[in-house]
């Protein structure tokens, strides 16, 4: 690639033959794309340099491996690079394989569309981003000029859709809707929509590509686009460490203090953590409190029903307090029925008591009369 005299080597873009296989060449696109970007800012991948590198490929090369991690850039440069890759397939009979290592955004998706069908892989953590073309205006413009510019941007959109349909089977309206919505696709979505062929694990990835000018790092991507990409590409939080089993001595001490030493052996054997030991002790304490409250209620009910001797059997039998209450109500009702004296009227009072029959007097009189008849 052509270098400016005062430029340091651009390490984000290179074409190199693989030493182990001279029939394969690897192309890395790890930068912004655009000739004017290079002219104005001094960085980026240019179509002109890309063409020069392709011209130097030996005839022995049969496969071009394209590795991409780019936030995009200029439509025209990307289109030129894409068509150069298509020409390699059409005139040289070369296969173009592609791997999206982390990001193919904006104009970079035009380049990946030129990869041979069935040969574009995307890392399971990588993303693709599509949107409508943008432009920059500086100066003074008539309304007619702005209308023409809008028409030109629509034509660019149509060209982008055509490039996407080299790979995707989506209709024009479907692709246009994705571009209108500024769609950020994960690997599954990219494969489902035909923008990639296969999702794979283990491809090397960089979270976001940045441009560099001297020793200053600049995020030159539009904020609306950059924030979406960075939000989707945040590294997942590391998985929390599995809690360690509690020390056996600590388990014994905790169970002894809580008065449930019988739990200790099972907790130690199960390798319970400190939190699990605490939860088991609290559960046992709650169960004990519930049993004590139940026993208290049952003994009180038996006392009220004048059946205290039944309390132990109710407690041991596990019957709920409400069931005990219902059963004692039935027993009490039956006992009360036996003691009722139906011979007395409710308002008989003392007069009724005086007229109550005396069995002893009746038997004495009967015996006396029997003796007189015998004489």
C-alpha positions as CSV (number, residue, x, y, z in Angstrom):
1,X,0.0,0.0,0.0
2,X,1.3,3.5,-0.8
3,X,2.6,5.4,2.2
4,X,3.1,9.1,2.7
5,X,6.6,9.9,3.6
6,X,5.8,11.1,7.2
7,X,3.3,8.3,7.9
8,X,3.9,5.4,10.3
9,X,2.9,2.0,8.9
10,X,-0.8,1.4,9.0
11,X,-1.1,-1.8,11.0
12,X,-4.8,-2.1,10.6
13,X,-4.7,-2.9,6.9
14,X,-2.4,-5.4,5.2
15,X,-2.4,-8.0,2.5
16,X,-0.1,-10.9,3.1
17,X,0.4,-14.4,1.7
18,X,0.1,-17.2,4.3
19,X,3.5,-18.8,4.4
20,X,2.0,-22.3,5.0
21,X,-0.1,-22.1,1.8
22,X,1.0,-19.8,-1.1
23,X,-2.4,-20.3,-2.7
24,X,-4.1,-18.3,0.1
25,X,-3.8,-14.6,0.8
26,X,-5.3,-12.8,3.8
27,X,-6.7,-9.3,3.7
28,X,-7.3,-7.4,6.9
29,X,-9.7,-4.5,6.9
30,X,-9.4,-3.0,10.4
31,X,-9.9,0.7,9.8
32,X,-12.2,3.3,8.3
33,X,-12.8,3.1,4.5
34,X,-12.3,6.0,2.1
35,X,-9.8,7.8,-0.2
36,X,-11.0,11.2,0.9
37,X,-10.7,10.2,4.6
38,X,-7.1,9.3,3.9
39,X,-6.5,12.6,2.0
40,X,-8.1,14.8,4.6
41,X,-7.4,13.0,7.9
42,X,-4.3,10.8,7.0
43,X,-5.8,7.4,7.9
44,X,-8.2,4.9,6.4
45,X,-8.2,2.2,3.7
46,X,-8.2,3.5,0.1
47,X,-9.6,1.8,-3.0
48,X,-6.5,3.0,-4.9
49,X,-4.1,1.2,-2.5
50,X,-6.4,-1.8,-2.4
51,X,-6.2,-2.1,-6.2
52,X,-2.4,-1.8,-6.2
53,X,-2.1,-4.6,-3.7
54,X,-4.4,-6.9,-5.7
55,X,-2.4,-6.2,-8.9
56,X,0.7,-7.6,-7.0
57,X,-0.9,-10.9,-6.1
58,X,0.9,-13.9,-7.8
59,X,-1.1,-16.2,-10.0
60,X,-0.7,-18.9,-7.5
61,X,-3.3,-17.3,-5.2
62,X,-6.6,-19.1,-5.5
63,X,-8.3,-17.9,-2.3
64,X,-8.6,-14.5,-0.7
65,X,-9.5,-14.5,2.9
66,X,-11.1,-11.2,4.0
67,X,-11.1,-10.3,7.7
68,X,-13.2,-7.3,8.7
69,X,-13.5,-5.1,11.7
70,X,-14.5,-1.7,10.4
71,X,-17.0,1.1,11.3
72,X,-17.4,1.9,7.6
73,X,-16.7,5.1,5.8
74,X,-17.1,6.3,2.2
75,X,-19.7,4.6,-0.1
76,X,-17.7,5.1,-3.3
77,X,-14.4,3.6,-1.9
78,X,-16.3,0.7,-0.4
79,X,-18.1,0.1,-3.6
80,X,-14.9,0.1,-5.6
81,X,-13.2,-2.3,-3.2
82,X,-16.3,-4.6,-3.4
83,X,-16.3,-4.6,-7.1
84,X,-12.5,-5.3,-7.2
85,X,-13.2,-8.4,-5.1
86,X,-16.0,-9.5,-7.4
87,X,-13.7,-9.0,-10.4
88,X,-11.2,-11.3,-8.7
89,X,-13.8,-14.0,-8.7
90,X,-15.1,-13.3,-12.2
91,X,-11.7,-12.9,-14.1
92,X,-9.2,-14.7,-11.9
93,X,-11.4,-17.6,-10.7
94,X,-10.5,-16.8,-7.1
95,X,-12.7,-17.6,-4.1
96,X,-13.2,-14.8,-1.7
97,X,-13.9,-15.9,1.9
98,X,-14.9,-13.5,4.6
99,X,-14.9,-13.4,8.4
100,X,-16.5,-10.6,10.4
101,X,-14.4,-10.6,13.5
102,X,-16.2,-7.9,15.4
103,X,-18.0,-5.3,13.4
104,X,-19.0,-4.6,9.8
105,X,-20.8,-1.3,9.8
106,X,-22.1,1.1,7.2
107,X,-19.8,1.0,4.1
108,X,-18.0,-2.1,5.4
109,X,-21.2,-4.1,4.8
110,X,-20.9,-3.2,1.1
111,X,-17.5,-4.9,1.0
112,X,-18.7,-8.0,2.9
113,X,-21.5,-8.3,0.3
114,X,-18.8,-9.1,-2.3
115,X,-17.7,-12.3,-0.5
116,X,-18.5,-15.5,-2.4
117,X,-21.9,-17.0,-1.6
118,X,-21.7,-19.4,1.3
119,X,-18.3,-18.1,2.4
120,X,-19.1,-15.3,4.8
121,X,-18.8,-16.1,8.4
122,X,-19.6,-13.9,11.4
123,X,-18.3,-14.3,14.9
124,X,-21.0,-15.1,17.5
125,X,-20.1,-11.8,19.2
126,X,-19.9,-9.7,16.1
127,X,-22.4,-7.1,14.7
128,X,-23.4,-5.6,11.4
129,X,-24.9,-2.2,11.0
130,X,-26.9,-0.8,8.0
131,X,-28.3,2.7,7.5
132,X,-29.1,5.2,4.8
133,X,-26.3,7.2,3.3
134,X,-25.2,10.4,5.0
135,X,-23.5,13.6,3.6
136,X,-21.9,16.7,5.0
137,X,-23.0,20.2,3.9
138,X,-20.8,23.3,4.5
139,X,-21.8,26.6,2.8
140,X,-24.8,28.2,1.3
141,X,-27.4,26.3,-0.9
142,X,-30.5,27.0,-2.8
143,X,-33.6,24.8,-2.2
144,X,-33.1,23.3,-5.7
145,X,-29.6,22.2,-4.8
146,X,-30.8,20.5,-1.6
147,X,-33.5,18.7,-3.5
148,X,-31.0,17.4,-6.0
149,X,-28.7,16.3,-3.2
150,X,-31.6,14.4,-1.6
151,X,-32.3,12.7,-5.0
152,X,-28.6,11.8,-5.3
153,X,-28.7,10.2,-1.8
154,X,-31.7,8.2,-2.8
155,X,-29.7,6.9,-5.8
156,X,-26.9,5.9,-3.4
157,X,-29.4,4.1,-1.3
158,X,-30.6,2.1,-4.3
159,X,-27.0,1.2,-5.2
160,X,-26.4,0.0,-1.6
161,X,-29.6,-2.2,-1.8
162,X,-28.3,-3.7,-5.0
163,X,-25.0,-4.6,-3.3
164,X,-26.8,-6.2,-0.4
165,X,-28.9,-8.3,-2.8
166,X,-25.7,-9.9,-4.1
167,X,-26.1,-11.9,-1.0
168,X,-29.5,-11.3,0.6
169,X,-32.8,-12.6,-0.8
170,X,-34.7,-9.8,0.9
171,X,-36.9,-7.5,-1.3
172,X,-36.0,-3.9,-1.9
173,X,-38.7,-2.7,0.5
174,X,-37.4,-5.0,3.3
175,X,-33.8,-3.8,2.9
176,X,-34.9,-0.2,2.7
177,X,-36.8,-0.6,5.9
178,X,-33.7,-2.0,7.7
179,X,-31.7,1.0,6.4
180,X,-34.4,3.5,7.5
181,X,-34.4,2.0,10.9
182,X,-30.6,2.2,11.3
183,X,-30.6,-1.6,12.1
184,X,-27.9,-3.1,14.2
185,X,-27.8,-6.9,13.7
186,X,-26.3,-9.6,15.8
187,X,-24.8,-12.7,14.3
188,X,-28.1,-14.6,14.3
189,X,-30.0,-11.7,12.7
190,X,-27.3,-11.2,10.0
191,X,-27.5,-14.8,9.0
192,X,-31.3,-14.9,9.1
193,X,-31.5,-11.9,6.8
194,X,-28.8,-13.2,4.4
195,X,-26.1,-10.6,5.2
196,X,-23.9,-13.5,6.4
197,X,-23.8,-17.2,5.8
198,X,-22.7,-18.8,9.1
199,X,-22.3,-17.9,12.8
200,X,-19.1,-19.2,14.4
201,X,-17.5,-19.1,17.8
202,X,-14.0,-18.3,18.5
203,X,-13.1,-15.6,15.9
204,X,-10.8,-12.9,17.3
205,X,-12.7,-9.7,18.0
206,X,-12.0,-6.1,18.8
207,X,-14.9,-4.3,20.5
208,X,-14.8,-1.1,18.4
209,X,-12.5,0.2,15.7
210,X,-11.0,3.7,16.4
211,X,-9.1,5.9,14.0
212,X,-5.8,7.2,15.2
213,X,-4.1,10.5,14.4
214,X,-0.6,10.7,16.0
215,X,-0.9,9.9,19.7
216,X,-4.5,11.1,20.0
217,X,-7.4,8.6,19.9
218,X,-10.5,9.9,18.3
219,X,-13.9,8.3,18.0
220,X,-14.8,9.8,14.6
221,X,-18.0,7.7,14.2
222,X,-21.3,9.7,14.4
223,X,-22.5,9.6,18.0
224,X,-25.9,8.1,17.3
225,X,-24.2,5.2,15.4
226,X,-21.3,4.8,17.8
227,X,-23.5,4.6,20.9
228,X,-25.6,1.9,19.4
229,X,-22.6,-0.2,18.5
230,X,-20.9,0.3,21.8
231,X,-24.0,-0.6,23.7
232,X,-24.4,-3.9,21.9
233,X,-20.7,-4.7,22.1
234,X,-20.0,-4.2,25.8
235,X,-18.2,-7.1,27.2
236,X,-20.4,-9.3,29.4
237,X,-19.8,-9.1,33.1
238,X,-17.6,-12.0,34.3
239,X,-19.5,-14.9,35.8
240,X,-19.6,-14.6,39.6
241,X,-17.4,-17.1,41.5
242,X,-19.2,-20.1,42.8
243,X,-19.6,-19.7,46.6
244,X,-17.3,-22.0,48.7
245,X,-18.7,-24.5,51.2
246,X,-18.7,-23.3,54.8
247,X,-16.0,-24.6,57.1
248,X,-17.3,-27.6,59.1
249,X,-16.3,-25.9,62.4
250,X,-18.3,-22.9,61.4
251,X,-21.3,-25.0,60.6
252,X,-21.1,-26.8,63.9
253,X,-20.8,-23.5,65.8
254,X,-23.7,-22.0,64.0
255,X,-26.0,-25.0,64.5
256,X,-25.0,-25.3,68.2
257,X,-25.7,-21.7,68.9
258,X,-29.2,-22.0,67.2
259,X,-30.0,-25.1,69.2
260,X,-30.3,-27.3,66.1
261,X,-27.1,-29.3,66.2
262,X,-28.8,-32.2,64.4
263,X,-28.7,-30.2,61.1
264,X,-24.9,-29.9,61.1
265,X,-24.0,-33.4,59.8
266,X,-26.3,-33.1,56.8
267,X,-25.1,-29.6,55.9
268,X,-21.4,-30.5,56.1
269,X,-22.0,-33.6,54.0
270,X,-23.8,-31.5,51.3
271,X,-21.0,-28.9,51.2
272,X,-23.5,-26.2,52.1
273,X,-22.3,-22.6,51.8
274,X,-22.6,-20.0,54.6
275,X,-25.8,-18.6,53.1
276,X,-27.3,-22.1,52.8
277,X,-26.4,-22.9,56.4
278,X,-28.0,-19.7,57.6
279,X,-31.1,-20.4,55.5
280,X,-31.4,-24.0,56.9
281,X,-31.1,-22.8,60.5
282,X,-33.7,-20.1,60.0
283,X,-36.0,-22.6,58.4
284,X,-35.6,-25.0,61.3
285,X,-36.2,-22.2,63.8
286,X,-39.3,-21.2,62.0
287,X,-40.6,-24.7,61.9
288,X,-39.9,-25.2,65.6
289,X,-41.7,-21.9,66.5
290,X,-44.7,-23.1,64.4
291,X,-44.8,-26.5,66.2
292,X,-44.6,-24.8,69.7
293,X,-47.4,-22.4,68.8
294,X,-49.6,-25.3,67.6
295,X,-48.9,-27.3,70.8
296,X,-49.8,-24.2,72.9
297,X,-53.1,-23.8,71.0
298,X,-54.0,-27.5,71.3
299,X,-53.4,-27.7,75.0
300,X,-55.5,-24.5,75.6
301,X,-58.3,-26.0,73.5
302,X,-58.3,-29.3,75.5
303,X,-58.3,-27.4,78.8
304,X,-61.3,-25.3,77.7
305,X,-63.1,-28.5,76.6
306,X,-62.3,-30.2,80.0
307,X,-60.4,-32.9,78.1
308,X,-56.8,-32.2,79.0
309,X,-55.9,-35.9,78.8
310,X,-56.4,-35.7,75.0
311,X,-53.8,-33.0,74.4
312,X,-50.7,-35.3,74.2
313,X,-52.3,-37.5,71.6
314,X,-53.4,-34.5,69.5
315,X,-49.9,-33.0,69.7
316,X,-48.1,-36.2,68.8
317,X,-50.6,-37.0,66.0
318,X,-49.8,-33.8,64.1
319,X,-53.4,-32.7,63.8
320,X,-53.7,-29.0,63.0
321,X,-55.1,-26.8,65.8
322,X,-58.2,-26.0,63.8
323,X,-59.0,-29.7,63.3
324,X,-58.5,-30.3,67.0
325,X,-60.9,-27.5,67.8
326,X,-63.6,-28.9,65.5
327,X,-63.2,-32.4,67.0
328,X,-63.4,-31.1,70.6
329,X,-66.5,-29.2,69.7
330,X,-68.2,-32.4,68.6
331,X,-67.1,-34.3,71.7
332,X,-68.2,-31.5,74.1
333,X,-71.6,-31.4,72.4
334,X,-72.2,-35.1,72.9
335,X,-71.2,-35.0,76.6
336,X,-73.5,-32.0,77.2
337,X,-76.4,-34.0,75.7
338,X,-76.0,-36.9,78.2
339,X,-76.1,-34.6,81.2
340,X,-79.3,-32.8,80.2
341,X,-82.3,-33.6,82.6
342,X,-85.3,-33.4,80.4
343,X,-87.8,-34.0,83.3
344,X,-87.4,-30.4,84.5
345,X,-88.9,-27.4,82.9
346,X,-86.6,-24.5,82.5
347,X,-88.6,-22.3,84.9
348,X,-89.6,-25.1,87.4
349,X,-87.3,-23.6,90.1
350,X,-87.5,-24.8,93.7
351,X,-91.0,-26.2,93.3
352,X,-89.8,-28.7,90.8
353,X,-87.0,-29.7,93.2
354,X,-89.5,-30.5,95.9
355,X,-91.6,-32.8,93.7
356,X,-88.6,-34.8,92.4
357,X,-89.1,-38.6,93.1
358,X,-87.1,-40.3,95.9
359,X,-86.1,-43.8,94.8
360,X,-85.1,-44.9,98.3
361,X,-88.5,-43.9,99.7
362,X,-90.3,-45.8,97.0
363,X,-88.4,-49.0,97.6
364,X,-88.9,-48.8,101.4
365,X,-92.6,-48.4,101.1
366,X,-92.8,-51.3,98.6
367,X,-91.0,-53.6,101.0
368,X,-93.2,-52.7,103.9
369,X,-96.3,-53.5,102.0
370,X,-94.9,-56.9,100.9
371,X,-94.3,-57.8,104.6
372,X,-97.9,-57.0,105.7
373,X,-99.3,-59.3,103.0
374,X,-97.1,-62.1,104.2
375,X,-98.4,-61.9,107.8
